[in-house]
Amino acid sequence: MRVVTNRVDLTQAQVWAIAHLVDGRISQNDSVLESHSHDESAFPPVLPSAVVSPNSTAEVSSVLSYCNAEGIPVVAFGAGTSLEGHVVPSRGGISLDLTSMNRILEIRPDDLLVRVETGVARKALNEKLSSYGLFFSVDPGADATLGGMAATGAAGTTTVRYGSMRENVMAMTAVLADGTVIRTGRETRKQSAGFDLTRLLVGSEGTLAVITELTLRLFGIPEKMAAAVVCFPDLARGVAAATAIVRSGVAIARCEFLDKKCITNLNKLEGLSLAEAPTLLFEFHGSPQSVKEDANTVQEIVADFDGTDFEWTAEEGQRRKLWQARHNAHYAALAMHPGKKGVSTDWAVPLSRLADAVGAAERVLSAHSYPYSFLGHVADGNFHAQIINDPSKPNELNEIREITHSITSEIIAMGGTCTGEHGIGGGKMESLVEEAGRESVEVMRAIKRALDPNYILNPDKIFTEKI
Ligand SMILES: Cc1cc2nc3c(=O)[nH]c(=O)nc-3n(C[C@H](O)[C@H](O)[C@H](O)COP(=O)(O)OP(=O)(O)OC[C@H]3O[C@@H](n4cnc5c(N)ncnc54)[C@H](O)[C@@H]3O)c2cc1C
């Protein structure tokens, strides 16, 4: 556990007052506090003083109003799968667990939209939608909550075709730090009325408001889906092939890169028998005819980059197994190093710089002794390195942070970003300044000051200095 100096611990009177607001759903049980002290990153945990579980917008409003008046920090908590220390309650206070708000409020097939409470998990939503022939497309792999996904501006394997949370959140209900309830956006495909508060709150990482309801855009389940796998002699040719495919205009639904180490890990953990080489995984969506044509075009393009063993399948069980394995790549790497933690980086560059960016990351990481592997949503120019460290040696985490920061600086200099989808959290504050510039960060800080003047919402995230 990390020791914090400006920590807020609730008094007994404050615990009782909050309990009264949420019908007793407040806990100070050790294991509940522990499970809300960290996310899936290697960031050292910090215990909240209490975990509060509201089950309506009205309850969130009264808890925030009380905490604002009392100066109690509040960190919204979804599934806790974020990767930059986002949910670590750095100053104690309360962790506001939104998973009890898990009702699907309205499905409107004719409008291709759904209205959900913030704690609905992605997989549960898609299970429900499948009986309507619909799906919600954003797929970060982890079974995150929709609120957490909106708050981090999540993306994933299908973003190349269907967009990220930024494109797929149409409207929301959110509660400001002082308890004021606002509604943003409309249930329309287009809107041009005033400032776009929906997109301001998407990606705000719980620092500006707590989201309680979301209206999300849906798609029809495609008539046919097929997956394909192809190997490359080296990383550079795999990445170059992905770039060429995107440029060709083929309507790929997914295009993921995994390096040799990821494939070796997955073969061991998932019982697969993939050729152990840099690999691209694809998915095609459409009519049976269009899927076949797209797969043929991709096969022709990858041959130009010495892609071999092109294999494709429209068999549903195999297709699901392949993508489930891809989603488990993070855990497969950890399983290969028992007792260790993983730092998952997240860079994105313009497509033309993708091969240079992956090459730069490889050059820097290979000069150190930490085990690492690469994977990514390469069709979006977005890739990750997973770097293994020993949590019992805090200096390792610090050194890895320095190493990754140096790569990030190179990537920013290439016109890229320090994060394509994971967000800033507590880990990339310096990189945000480097990327956006002090003036832009000052504008962000002014917005924070206007909406959360007492600085209670997820403090010490996104910005370095105290306001
Ligand atoms: C194996 C693995 C793979 C991953 N792959 C991807 C990927 O491909 N793409 C991607 O984008 N991410 C990925 N992630 C990261 C993570 O899944 C996403 O960031 C996800 O959106 C977090 O959702 P959550 O419900 O777990 O949120 P949490 O981790 O609980 O919270 C994340 C942030 O959102 C805030 N928050 C949560 N709920 C609310 C709310 N209702 N209102 C306001 N703020 C809120 C929190 O305070 C915190 O700052 C991956 C993670 C893992 C472990």
The ligand as an ORCA input file, in Angstrom:
! r2SCAN-3c Opt
* xyz 0 1
  C      -6.933     -7.061    -20.445
  C      -7.314     -5.639    -20.666
  C      -7.462     -5.179    -21.966
  C      -7.816     -3.847    -22.187
  N      -7.966     -3.427    -23.481
  C      -8.400     -2.168    -23.710
  C      -8.651     -1.732    -25.051
  O      -8.457     -2.465    -26.013
  N      -9.128     -0.480    -25.219
  C      -9.361      0.360    -24.168
  O      -9.825      1.484    -24.389
  N      -9.110     -0.023    -22.894
  C      -8.651     -1.254    -22.645
  N      -8.419     -1.655    -21.352
  C      -8.604     -0.705    -20.250
  C     -10.010     -0.691    -19.604
  O     -10.715     -1.878    -19.837
  C     -10.803      0.520    -20.088
  O     -10.145      1.705    -19.709
  C     -12.251      0.563    -19.565
  O     -12.913      1.562    -20.288
  C     -12.369      0.851    -18.080
  O     -13.703      0.593    -17.675
  P     -14.036      0.195    -16.161
  O     -15.487     -0.025    -16.040
  O     -13.163     -0.918    -15.736
  O     -13.642      1.556    -15.447
  P     -12.781      1.774    -14.125
  O     -11.441      1.182    -14.289
  O     -13.552      1.374    -12.957
  O     -12.662      3.368    -14.164
  C     -11.935      3.999    -15.172
  C     -12.013      5.519    -15.011
  O     -13.336      5.950    -15.244
  C     -13.878      6.588    -14.098
  N     -15.271      6.163    -14.017
  C     -15.750      4.906    -13.910
  N     -17.083      4.929    -13.925
  C     -17.453      6.229    -14.038
  C     -18.698      6.900    -14.089
  N     -19.849      6.241    -14.052
  N     -18.697      8.241    -14.195
  C     -17.536      8.950    -14.242
  N     -16.335      8.356    -14.180
  C     -16.301      7.018    -14.096
  C     -13.019      6.155    -12.953
  O     -13.002      7.124    -11.918
  C     -11.671      6.025    -13.622
  O     -11.044      7.272    -13.748
  C      -8.037     -2.978    -21.099
  C      -7.887     -3.444    -19.792
  C      -7.515     -4.761    -19.566
  C      -7.363     -5.232    -18.158
*
